[in-house]
């Protein structure tokens, strides 16, 4: 009886149900150059975020002959390949070309096809492959989540002719997690919260990440964050950051500004104490470093914030404009106990402008 709790057996069952046989020739379908260009354009974010991490892993695997590193899109098309192929390993060269589709319906049960079909890491060695033509392949694959927690692609390590002499799955998992972290970057009024119980693990492949909108609602969470907070993606998305961490969002940026190390200590509503840092996104259409809009209108809507002493006088100031701006922001935040909304109201600017200036002061 087939053990359907085993992902490889489930993949074999799907192949048999589709009318495939292990002795059938493998159909390595190759997409056209034009279609590949469209794939590159459609997945430009995945490729850009993955490239530096793939290059680092490729350097680590450079000494292993016939060891190939692949990046695939969510349909199983190879969009990037790294590695060194021996002249006699023609099957490896053909089956890993950029543009080849490694979909389960084309090649049967393989690590990348199972990882993409089931959304979980997969190991398929030798005769575990459905097609007998692939029995010399030993591969591991890990799905890569996109910004909205859907599988957007996969990372695959394939060794030809022998099982890998290293922990290929651990390397693939760490690299895939690093790519996912790069995808979850702040943008516009969405900010990013990196955290972990161990300060040295903040920002590592096992680090937890939340993306939070300007209204304080969580819009994305990576796998480690969901595991740490014991929640599925749908349980976290839409929840408020202040409900999860028990702190008023308006005080978050006051703590950010006052943190010299870049890390602050936080406590979740579940009692877990973590170290975290916040990264702010740049607003669309605003150049980093541009002067604060309507700073000259500060105080027109009520109470005013006195400009710093060094900025006053009849002659031109010798300070940098950015320093003066930060001093005004600091004075406003101090007056309202770190409440960014109130500080923005006093200065007559948007709170997103304050967020950008705080980010620039930390960089």
Secondary structure, 3 states (H helix, E strand, C coil): CCCCCCHHHHHHHHHHHCCCCCCCCCCCEECCHHHHHHHHHHCHHHHHHHHHHHHHHHHHCCCCCCEEEEEEECCCEEEEEEEECCCCCHHHHHHCCCCEECCHHHHCCCHHHHHHHHCCCEEEEHHHCCCHHHCCEEEEEEEEECCCCCEEEEEEEEEECCCCCCCHHHHHHHHHHHHHHHHCCCECCEEEEEEECCHHHCCCCCCEEEEECCCCEEEEECHHHHHHCCCCHHHHCCCEHHHHHCCCHHHHHHHHHHCCCCCEEEECCCCCEEEEEEECCCCCCCCCCCCCCCHHHCCCCCCCCCCCHHHCCCCCCCCCHHHHHHHHHHHHHHHCCCCHHHHHHHHCCCHHHHHHHHHHHHC
